[in-house]
Amino acid sequence: MARSNTETNRITVTTINPAGLDVLDLGCGPGTALHVAATLEQPPATLTGVDHSAEMTRYASVRLRRLARTRPIHLHNAPAEHVPLADETIDLIWAINTVHHWTTPDPGLAEASRLLRSAGHLVIAERYGPPNHRHRPAGTNDAGIEGLIAAAHAAGLTHRGTEIRTTSNDRAALMVFSKATHQ
Ligand SMILES: C[S@@+](CC[C@H](N)C(=O)[O-])C[C@H]1O[C@@H](n2cnc3c(N)ncnc32)[C@H](O)[C@@H]1O
């Protein structure tokens, strides 16, 4: 489980090239994706992580402490539904194995849409399995993906594609959305 989660974090970080971008990790947990991104040869311009768990935010802070001395890395103990950042300040958002924890995805997706700059991207990664897969409900399936696409659309996000990737012992669905640009 932990190894598969780390692989999903790595895959997600490079789904959209984050080099030079302002990046936000919603539900960052212990900071795995932030750490991967911060150590890329061409890292993001800024990295911000939010998690509603004080314990997880603390883990991430410990993991990233050394890197944060020389890189712009910010952590907030805050819910995905109320991120303490200004409108349209982020180019790329990751939500990795977290959306299935949200009571309902709509407020978090609306928040992602608020935070993204025009044409910015949101990548949602979830463990993928058919209905009754042993990991349900800690993940998603085809119906869950369709539901998320509809919810994202309602939040002003356009679905750019979904890819199913195989990790060493699991599968992950990577859903890519972009902020709808004004006509
Ligand atoms: C399975 S962990 C995944 C953590 C990390 N994204 C990763 O892939 O390693 C789910 C994380 O989502 C966080 N979380 C759940 N609901 C949240 C919410 N509404 N707002 C912010 N964080 C949330 C949890 O505290 C937890 O750290």
The ligand as an SDF file (V2000), in Angstrom:
LIG
                    3D

 27 29  0  0  0  0  0  0  0  0999 V2000
   -4.5130    8.6090    1.9390 C   0  0  0  0  0  0  0  0  0  0  0  0
   -3.8730   10.1450    2.4680 S   0  0  0  0  0  0  0  0  0  0  0  0
   -2.9890   10.6790    1.0050 C   0  0  0  0  0  0  0  0  0  0  0  0
   -1.9550   11.6880    1.3210 C   0  0  0  0  0  0  0  0  0  0  0  0
   -1.0890   12.1410    0.1290 C   0  0  0  0  0  0  0  0  0  0  0  0
   -1.8460   12.8700   -0.8490 N   0  0  0  0  0  0  0  0  0  0  0  0
   -0.4250   10.9520   -0.5110 C   0  0  0  0  0  0  0  0  0  0  0  0
   -0.8760   10.5140   -1.5710 O   0  0  0  0  0  0  0  0  0  0  0  0
    0.5410   10.4570    0.0800 O   0  0  0  0  0  0  0  0  0  0  0  0
   -5.3020   11.2380    2.4340 C   0  0  0  0  0  0  0  0  0  0  0  0
   -4.9870   12.6170    2.9990 C   0  0  0  0  0  0  0  0  0  0  0  0
   -6.0640   13.4910    2.7080 O   0  0  0  0  0  0  0  0  0  0  0  0
   -6.2600   14.3170    3.8330 C   0  0  0  0  0  0  0  0  0  0  0  0
   -7.6170   14.8570    3.7600 N   0  0  0  0  0  0  0  0  0  0  0  0
   -8.7810   14.1630    3.7760 C   0  0  0  0  0  0  0  0  0  0  0  0
   -9.8360   14.9890    3.6390 N   0  0  0  0  0  0  0  0  0  0  0  0
   -9.3250   16.2530    3.5300 C   0  0  0  0  0  0  0  0  0  0  0  0
   -9.9030   17.5340    3.3670 C   0  0  0  0  0  0  0  0  0  0  0  0
  -11.2250   17.6930    3.2740 N   0  0  0  0  0  0  0  0  0  0  0  0
   -9.0790   18.6030    3.2970 N   0  0  0  0  0  0  0  0  0  0  0  0
   -7.7230   18.4390    3.3950 C   0  0  0  0  0  0  0  0  0  0  0  0
   -7.1230   17.2410    3.5600 N   0  0  0  0  0  0  0  0  0  0  0  0
   -7.9140   16.1650    3.6070 C   0  0  0  0  0  0  0  0  0  0  0  0
   -6.0080   13.4020    5.0160 C   0  0  0  0  0  0  0  0  0  0  0  0
   -5.7410   14.1090    6.2020 O   0  0  0  0  0  0  0  0  0  0  0  0
   -4.8170   12.6020    4.5020 C   0  0  0  0  0  0  0  0  0  0  0  0
   -3.5950   13.2250    4.8290 O   0  0  0  0  0  0  0  0  0  0  0  0
  1  2  1  0
  2  3  1  0
  2 10  1  0
  3  4  1  0
  4  5  1  0
  5  6  1  0
  5  7  1  0
  7  8  2  0
  7  9  1  0
 10 11  1  0
 11 12  1  0
 11 26  1  0
 12 13  1  0
 13 14  1  0
 13 24  1  0
 14 15  1  0
 14 23  1  0
 15 16  2  0
 16 17  1  0
 17 18  1  0
 17 23  2  0
 18 19  1  0
 18 20  2  0
 20 21  1  0
 21 22  2  0
 22 23  1  0
 24 25  1  0
 24 26  1  0
 26 27  1  0
M  CHG  2   2   1   9  -1
M  END
$$$$
